[in-house]
Amino acid sequence: MSALTATVKGTWHRLRMCPAPDCQWVFYDNSRPGRAKWRSPQLCGNRAKTQAYRRRQTT
């Protein structure tokens, strides 16, 4: 879905950015509560999973 289509349909508030500070991916959140988080597995998702794993192992 493009930003223009989302604006015309009135669903632009469902567009979300990846929470990683160095990632610029945008996705359409179609979850019911509208609070989904997404990370690209090829870009920042693997890094986030590795960091979470290391945090769990050190505690």
Backbone as a ProteinNet text record, in pm:
[ID]
protein_1_A
[PRIMARY]
MSALTATVKGTWHRLRMCPAPDCQWVFYDNSRPGRAKWRSPQLCGNRAKTQAYRRRQTT
[TERTIARY]
85.3	0	89.8	59.6	139.7	85.6	167.5	125.6	9.8	11.1	-97.6	-229.9	-227.4	-348.1	-398.5	-307.7	-346.4	-407.3	-355.6	-410.6	-551.3	-569.7	-700.9	-804.3	-764.1	-856.6	-875.3	-792.5	-801.6	-740.1	-650.2	-586.1	-439	-397.1	-256.5	-210.2	-301.3	-261.8	-218.1	-240.6	-197.2	-57.4	4.1	140.4	236.3	326.6	421.8	563.5	656.9	798.7	858.5	958.5	1032.3	1089.2	1085.1	1133.3	1285.4	1360.7	1506.7	1548	1637.8	1676.2	1748.2	1813.6	1887.4	1812.9	1685.7	1604.8	1496.9	1469.3	1371.3	1250.5	1231.7	1120	987.6	887.7	752.3	660.5	564.3	470.5	329.9	232.5	92.1	49.4	4.6	-36.7	-184.1	-209.6	-348.2	-393.2	-320	-361	-483.5	-562.3	-686.4	-662.3	-571.4	-551.6	-467.5	-400.9	-320.5	-190.5	-130.7	-4.4	104.3	98.3	195.6	333.5	434.9	573.3	631.8	707.8	764.8	909.1	990.2	1131	1166.7	1234.6	1275	1377.7	1352.6	1448.9	1585.3	1587.7	1715.3	1792.4	1725.1	1793.3	1814.7	1714.3	1734.2	1671.9	1588.9	1522.6	1619.6	1715.5	1813.1	1897.2	1934.7	2013.4	1934.7	1806	1721.8	1703.2	1683.5	1667.8	1795.8	1910.1	2038.4	2061.7	2030.7	2046.3	1954.8	1831.2	1737.7	1785.7	1837.3	1890.5	2008	2099.5	2214.9	2174.5	2073.4	2022.9	1966.3	1891.5	1833.1	1939.4	2048.2	2154.2	2239.4	2248.4	2333.8	2260.3	2130.3	2055.7	2026.4
-116.7	0	122.9	214.1	336.1	440.7	539	646.8	725.9	741.9	813.9	739.1	608	526.7	532.3	523.4	529	664.1	769.9	903	915.8	868.7	876.4	793.8	674	586.2	627.3	715.7	757.7	659.4	575.8	476.2	508.4	631.2	668.4	654.3	662.6	649.5	506.5	412	274	248.5	346.5	330.7	344.9	251	249.3	237.6	292.9	277.8	172.2	106.3	10.3	84.6	25.3	95.6	110.7	42.1	54.5	192.7	260.6	396.5	405.2	297.7	302.5	237.1	206	142.2	240.2	242.8	335.8	264.6	135.8	61.1	107.8	115.5	152.7	36.5	5.8	-102	-60.4	-132.1	-106.1	-198.6	-141	-217.2	-254.2	-380.6	-424.5	-507.6	-498	-569.8	-501.3	-577.2	-522.7	-404.1	-414.8	-298.5	-187	-216	-113	-82.4	-181.6	-160.6	-258.4	-306.6	-405.3	-343.2	-427.1	-387.3	-486.5	-437.3	-523.6	-485.3	-586.3	-563.9	-654.7	-601.1	-680.4	-784.2	-912.4	-1015.4	-996.1	-943.7	-926.2	-804.3	-708.1	-584.5	-575.3	-533.5	-508	-615.2	-702.4	-804.1	-902.4	-949.2	-1043.8	-980.1	-856.1	-785.4	-770	-736.5	-719.7	-852.7	-960.3	-1092.2	-1135.5	-1108.9	-1144.4	-1065.1	-936.9	-854.7	-903.6	-937	-986.4	-1119.4	-1205.3	-1334.1	-1313	-1224.7	-1198.6	-1138.1	-1050.9	-994	-1104.4	-1197.1	-1304.9	-1397	-1418.7	-1508.6	-1448.5	-1317.5	-1254.8	-1229.5	-1242.5	-1217.3	-1344.1
0	0	0	-85.3	-92.6	4.1	32.4	122.7	61.9	-68.9	-134.8	-120.5	-141.7	-126.2	17.7	113.1	253.9	289.1	231.2	256.7	198.5	77.5	11.8	87.8	132.9	205	350.8	401	540	637.1	589.1	675.5	700.9	672.9	689.2	833.1	930.4	1070.7	1104	1012.5	1031.1	976.1	913.1	864.3	981	994.7	1105.9	1052.4	1128.6	1096.6	1186	1136.5	1217.4	1337.7	1458.6	1577.3	1587.8	1503.2	1507.9	1458	1530.2	1491.8	1356.9	1315	1189.6	1073.4	1092.7	988.2	942.2	814.7	760	698.6	726.7	669.1	727.2	640.8	680.8	643.9	729.1	700.7	739.3	685	715.8	828.2	938.3	1056.2	1042.1	1012.1	1000	1119.1	1229.9	1350.9	1411.5	1482.7	1538.5	1633	1731.8	1819.6	1757	1646.9	1580.2	1650.3	1715.4	1787.3	1743.7	1622.4	1575.6	1560.5	1577.7	1554.2	1456.7	1363.8	1261.7	1239.5	1219.8	1185.8	1070.6	974.9	859.8	904	877.9	918.2	853	732	662.5	711.8	768.5	806.7	956.8	1030.4	1172.8	1261.8	1207.8	1288.6	1350.6	1273.5	1325.5	1435.1	1415.2	1516.6	1646.3	1636.7	1755.2	1828.6	1753.5	1816.2	1885.8	1823.8	1884.3	2012.9	2012.5	2133.3	2245.2	2212.9	2313.8	2370.1	2285.2	2330.4	2426.4	2390.8	2477	2610.7	2609.1	2736.5	2825.2	2766.7	2845	2902.2	2829.4	2873.7	2984.4	2990.7	3092	3224.1	3224	3349.4	3422.9
[MASK]
+++++++++++++++++++++++++++++++++++++++++++++++++++++++++++

